[in-house]
Amino acid sequence: MITLDKLICNVDGALIDAWKTINENTKGSVFIVDDQKKLLGVLTDGDIRRFLISGGRLESGIKEVMNQEFSYGLEDESHKKLLKKLNERVKILPILNKKLQLVDFIEYRADFYIPVAMPDLKGNEFNYLADAFLSTWISSSGEYIENFEKDFSKYCTVNHGVAVSNGTVAIHLALKVLGIGQGDEVIIPDLTFAATINAVLHSNATPVIVDIDENDWNISPTEIEKAITPKTKAIIPVHIYGQPCNMDAIMKIAKDNKLFVIEDCAEAHGSEYKGKKVGSFGDISCFSFFGNKVITTGEGGMCITNSSELDEKMRILRDHGMSKTKKYWHEEVGFNYRMTNLQAAIGLAQLERIDEILNWRSQLENKYREALKDTKKISFQAILPDREKITWLVCILVEDNQRDEVLKSLNEMKIDARPFFYSLSEMDIYKKYLFSNKNSLSISKCGINLPTNASVSDNTIQRIKLNLSQL
Ligand SMILES: Cc1ncc(COP(=O)(O)O)c(C=O)c1O
């Protein structure tokens, strides 16, 4: 741990003194003070390098080179406010008293704040994005869109893909082309992100919220069966937190009752049920490529289907309902739900690395499982024999109503752990659509998503373990 005196140089010194201090403190910068320790400037090794390259000499005075504009904190500022001033650029922040004298400093560390999710953009993302940009095809036509649709649907072993602006509109578009609207009922799980129910409500259909299974946390086939009425038109199984739903049971119920199935695969890219990719079961399946998803396009989504007829309809409706053969002739009241070529360029590069991404995700989950295996009151998401779940966000359940306490202490450590989604039926705006919710209420209250991004280190996992072992 470095002390303040190793970070200080007197303003009357020569550049060589500052350079030596930087060399010793290994922090890349030094604070410049007067005899009363008043902070007058900051000097970095980059400033010195640039000065020398432009013909300056090491014997020159520090005064000539130092930056007089710098970020600083005040000693009576809250810790939270001070932390906010640190970032990749300002890695070391001087702290001053009221007389502007240097009294302390705080440092940025890469593991200072651990976000719950972070896009992994280490492949061709930037190259393809630049290529799309330079091609001037930056709107919603272009080769990247076509290739992303083709390659992503192929990855899911499905014939067609229609890229859209996000995962929510993907579900809305699916409902629309299946003709679901006013007077129709759509069965959805109680534990899901609100996008699922919002899409149903925006299509003027009535959502019917049913309970989840206590093992896989997904929509319960038994509850679906109980909730079916003559008005039921569709089921939206959501593969929550990367765990595939019981698709055999759901597809059988749908077949027996002539119901459409729209899979919500927003959190489960690449997961498999009995060796078959999720997204390949439903009439239409919907994906999200939001920034926290397994692969991302920033914002974005896709509908995939094996039906050429539905594919064609979705393409028309996505593009204002405009005829494909007669420009500016509108056959239906459509939407602008298009994805841009820029987004698709990122998506295509992400798709090239999906196996690698899924691999580090599952390895990270295994590390959490190993580290926390003896921790009392903690359990992980089920590993089920007939399913190959993927790791979207690592999930744990905390017993004895201690979930919120755990979350609070992790968040205080700057570890961005998140609560599970609230049960939809708990919220005033959705309550009236409730059919059943027993398991969902109890699981939702205990669930935590642990940070799941490529920069989570063994050290972070140990810090989390230490925290959880105090339960
Ligand atoms: C289960 C589920 N469905 C739908 C969506 C909606 O996706 P988007 O945020 O891309 O609209 C999300 C994620 O955000 C989700 O988690």
The ligand as an SDF file (V2000), in Angstrom:
LIG
                    3D

 16 16  0  0  0  0  0  0  0  0999 V2000
  -37.2490  -12.9260  -20.2950 C   0  0  0  0  0  0  0  0  0  0  0  0
  -37.0680  -11.6680  -21.1130 C   0  0  0  0  0  0  0  0  0  0  0  0
  -37.9420  -11.4130  -22.1120 N   0  0  0  0  0  0  0  0  0  0  0  0
  -37.8190  -10.3300  -22.8790 C   0  0  0  0  0  0  0  0  0  0  0  0
  -36.8180   -9.4160  -22.6830 C   0  0  0  0  0  0  0  0  0  0  0  0
  -36.8260   -8.1790  -23.4940 C   0  0  0  0  0  0  0  0  0  0  0  0
  -35.6920   -7.9240  -24.2230 O   0  0  0  0  0  0  0  0  0  0  0  0
  -35.2540   -6.4230  -24.5710 P   0  0  0  0  0  0  0  0  0  0  0  0
  -34.6930   -5.8300  -23.3240 O   0  0  0  0  0  0  0  0  0  0  0  0
  -34.2390   -6.6270  -25.6310 O   0  0  0  0  0  0  0  0  0  0  0  0
  -36.4440   -5.7040  -25.0490 O   0  0  0  0  0  0  0  0  0  0  0  0
  -35.8670   -9.6490  -21.6700 C   0  0  0  0  0  0  0  0  0  0  0  0
  -34.7110   -8.8080  -21.4060 C   0  0  0  0  0  0  0  0  0  0  0  0
  -34.4910   -7.7220  -21.3050 O   0  0  0  0  0  0  0  0  0  0  0  0
  -36.0110  -10.7960  -20.8580 C   0  0  0  0  0  0  0  0  0  0  0  0
  -35.1380  -11.0400  -19.8630 O   0  0  0  0  0  0  0  0  0  0  0  0
  1  2  1  0
  2  3  1  0
  2 15  2  0
  3  4  2  0
  4  5  1  0
  5  6  1  0
  5 12  2  0
  6  7  1  0
  7  8  1  0
  8  9  2  0
  8 10  1  0
  8 11  1  0
 12 13  1  0
 12 15  1  0
 13 14  2  0
 15 16  1  0
M  END
$$$$
